[in-house]
Amino acid sequence: PPPPSPCRFAQVGGAFTYALGLRDTEDYLDRIRSTRDKCDYSGAIEPVRSGGAYDLPVGPLHCFMDGVAYDYWEQYLTVEDFLRMTILYASLAAVAVALAFLVTELLSLGWGFAAALQGAAAGAVFIASTISASVVTVVGLLGWAGVPLSGLTAMSSLMAVGYATEFAVHITHHFIANGASTARERVDAAMSSLFVPTLLAFLSSLIGILLLCASRFGFVLSYVFPPLIICVCITYLYGVYTLPVMLQALHAIVPRPPSSATTETAQVPLPTPGQSPKNSPVPETAAASDSDPAPSAASDGESEAGGAALTDQTTNRI
C-alpha cells in the first residue's frame, strides 16, 4: 500500500490563550503582530525529547491564531494598502472607460481621429482631476470626523470614484462637444442642460441616505451613515461646481469642434401667448427654405395669399 500522506493540518484541543489589556484598535493590532511573529513567521524548530534531539530536523511549524480578535481586527492590518490599490485601479479603469466613451462620441459627431483623441485626452485629464480631488477629500473628512478606517469607509471611498466619474463625464462631454465661441458660453450651454438632471440625481441619492438616520442601530449611525453622506455631497460639489470652473479656466487645452462636426445648437423658443407668428423668433433661412418663392410679377392679391399661406405654415411648424 502507498505510504500515508504527511500531516498537513493538526489541531490541538483544549489550547487557549488569554490576552489582557486590549482597550483600543492599536492594542489588538499589537497582539496580532506579536503572535504572528511566534506562529506564522516562526523559524525552524528542533523538537527534543528526554533522550535527545530527533535524528531528522523538522521544518518550521506553520500555526495560526484564531478568535474574535483576529476575525474582526485583522482587517486593519491591510486596509490602508487595500484602499490605495483599489482606488488606484478603480480610478484608472474609470478614466480609461471615459476616454473610450469620449473618443467614440466625438468621432460620431464628425470629428477627425486626431482631434477626437486630443479632445478625449483633455477630457480625461479633467475627469481624473475630479476623481482624485473627490477621493482625497472624502478620506480626509472621514479622518477629521473621527470615523475609523475600515471596510465600510473603504467602500465609501470607492463609491466616490463612481459618483465623481458620473458627474464629470457628462459635464466634460457637453463642454467639449459644444460649438460656442467662448469658454464661458460653452460652460453655460453645458450646465443649462445638465444642472437640473445632476441636481435631481444628487437629491435622490441624498434622500435615500438620509433614511438611515431612522435606524436605531448605533453601528449604522456611526460607521455607515457618515461615509455615505460625505461621499455623495463632496462628489456633487466637485463635479457640478468645481469642474465647470476648471473647464473655463483651462479651456486652452480643449480643442474646439471642427467646422464640419455636428455641434449642439440652441433650440428655437416657441412664441409666447398673444405674440404674432410673424414676430416669433423663427430663423428666416428655415422659413425661406421650406416655402416656395413667389413670382416677381405676381399681383397684390396673390402676394397677400402667399404671405397668409407662409404664415399658416410657420404657425403649424411651430
N, C-alpha and C positions, 0 to 999 in steps of 0.2 A: 504493500500500500504506500501511497505517496506520503512523505513526511508532513506532519502538521504545519500549517502556515504560522508564521511568527505572530505573536500577540501585538495587535496594533492599538487596542484601546482596553483600558482596565480602570475600574472604579473601585475605590476602597470605601466600604460602607462605614458609617459612624465617624468620619473625619470632618470635624468642624473647626472653623477659626472664628474668633471674635475680634471685632475692631471697636476701639474706643476713641472717643474724641472726634467723631465725624459730625461737624456742625454745618459746614457750607460746601460749596462745589469743589473748592480747591483741596479741602481735606479728603474728599472722596477720590479726586484725581491723584493725589499723592499716594493714597493707599493702593490704587490700581497700578500705578507705575512701580511702586516698591515690590508688590507681589509678582508682577510680571518679570522683574529682574531675577527673581528667585525661581520662577517656574518656566515661563515661556522662553526666556532667553538664558536659561541656565546652561553651564558648560557640562562637559563630560563628568560623570560621577563614577567613581571606582567603588562598587559595593564591597563591603568587607563582612566577614563572619568571624566567629570565635577562633577558627583555625587559621585565619589569614585571608588575604585577598583572593578573589577568584582567579583562575588561570587566564580567562579571556576578559579583556576590558569591555565595559559596557558604555555605549554612546550616551549622548545627552538624553535625559528623561524629559519628554515634552508633556508637561501637565498644564492645566489652566484652572483658574479660579472661576467660580460661578456663584451667583447670588443676586439679590435685589440691587445691591450697589453697582454691580457690573452691568446688569441689564439696563439700568436707567441712566447711569452716569458715564458709561463708556463712550457715548456719542460725543461728549465734549472733548475727547482727546483728538478727534479728527474733523470736527465740524468746521473749523476755520479753513483747513485745506480743502475740504469738500466744497465749501461755499465759494472759495476763489476759483476752483476749477470748473464747477458747474456754471457759475456766472460767466466765466470767460467763454466756455463752449456755447452757452445759450446766446450770448451776445454775438459771437462770430456767426452762428447759424442764422440769427435774425438779420444781420447785416447782409449776409450772402443771399438770403431769400429776397430781401428788399431790393438788392442790386439787380437780381434777375428779373424781378417784377418791373422795376423802372425801365430797364433796357427793353423788355418786351413791349411795355406800354408805349414808350416813346417811338419805337420802330413802327408800331401800328398807327401812330399819328402822322407818319410820313417823315420822320427824322432820318438822317443818314446814320450809318452804323457808328462812325467815329463820333458824331455829335451826340447820339444816344448814349454811347458808352461814357463820354465825358459828363453828360448831364446826370447819368445814373451814379457815376463815381462821386460827383459833387453831392448828390442827394444822400449817398451812403455815409459821407463824412458827417452831415448834419444829423442823420439818424443815429450813428454811433455816438456822437457827442451827447445827444439827448438821452440815450440809454445809459451812458457812463455817469452823467450827472444825476440821473434819477436813482440809480443803484447806490452810488456813493452817499447821496443824501438820505435815502431810506435807511441804510445800515447805520449811518451816523446818528440819525434821530432816534433809532431804536436803542442805541447805546446811551444816548443822552437821556432818554426817558426811563432808563433802568431796566429795559426788557433784556433778559439774558439771551445770549446767542445759543440757539438750539435748532432742532429740526424745523420747528414752526417758523422761526424768524428766517431761516434759510429759505423756506418755501415762499415767504412773502417777498424776499429779495429776488427770487426767480420770477415771481409774478410781476415784479416791477419791470423786468425786461420785456415781458409780453405787453403790458399796458403801454409802456413808453413806445414800443415799436408800433402799436396800433395807432396811436395819435400821430407819431412822427411821419409814418409812411404816407398817410393820406394828405397831410398838410404839405409835405415836401413835394409830392406828386402834383398837386394842384398848382403850386407855385412854379414849378419847372415848366409845366405844360401850358401855362397861361401866356398869352402873347401881348400883354400890356407893355406900354413904352417905358415905364419906370418901375423900380423895385417896390415902391410904396403901392402903386396900383396893382401889382401882381399879388402882394400880400393882402390887400383889401379884397381882391377878387377871390382869393383862396379862402379867406376867413369868412367872407359873406356867404359862401356855400357850405362851410364846414363848422362854423361856430355852433349853430343850433344842434346838429347831429352829435357833435362831440360833447356838448353840454348835457344832452339827454342821456348819452351813454354813461357819462360820469354820474349823473343823478341816479340812474337806475342801479348802478353798482353801489353807490353810497347808501341808498335806501336799504338794499339787501344786507349790507354790512351792519348798518345801524340796528337792524333787528336782533343782532347778537347781544345788544345791551339788555334785552329782556331775559337773558339767561341768568339763572341763579347759581350757576356753577362758577366758582371763583377762578378756576383754571382758564375758562373761556374769556372772562373779562380781563385777566392779567396777561395771558400769553397768546391769545388768538385775535381778540379784537384790536389791540394797538397796532400790531404789524400790518393788518389788512387795511385799516383806516389810513395809516400813514402812507402805505403803498399807493392807494387809489388817489389820494389828494396830491401827493408830490408828483406823480406821473402826469396828472392832468395839468397842473400848474406849469411844469416844464414843457409839456407838449403843446399847449394851447396859448400860453403867454410868453414863454421864453423863446421857443423855436421861431415864431414869426419875427421876433426882434433879431435873432441871429441871421435869418434869411435875408432880411432887409439890410443888415449891416455888412454881410459878407456876400452880397449878390454878385460881386465881380467874378467869383469862381463858378457861378452857374451860367451856362451858355443860354443864349436866347433861342427861341424856336426858329428854325429856318423859315424863309418866306413861303416855301412850298408845303410846310407842315400844317396840319389841322390844329387850330388853337381854339380855346374856349372863347366864345363871343357872348356879349351881353344880350339878354332876352329883350324883345320889344314889348314895352308895357302896354297893357290894354287901356283904352280910353276911359276916363272917369265918367260917372253918370252925369248926363247933361252936356257932355262935350261933343262937339260936332265931329263926325268921322273925318271931315276934311282937315280938321285941326289936330287930329290924333297923330302921334309921333311914329308914323309908318314910313319906312325908308322909301324915297321916291324911286330909287332904282328897282326895288321889288315891284312896285305898282306899275312901273313902265314896262317891265319885262313880262308881267302877267296879262297885260292888256294890249290890244292891237292899236297902233297909232291911227288917229283919224285922218282922212284925206285932207289935204291942204285946201282944196276948193269946196269943202262941204258948206252947206247953208247953215244959218244960225240955228234953225230947228234941229238939224242933225247934230250939231255940236253940243247943244243942250242935252239931247237924248244920249249921246255918247258919254257926256260928263255924268249924267244920272246913272248910267249903267256902270261906269267905273266906280262911282261912289257905292253902289249896291255891292259890287264885287269886293271892294275894300272892306265894307262892313261885314259881309259874310266871312271873309277870310279872318278878320279879327275875332 
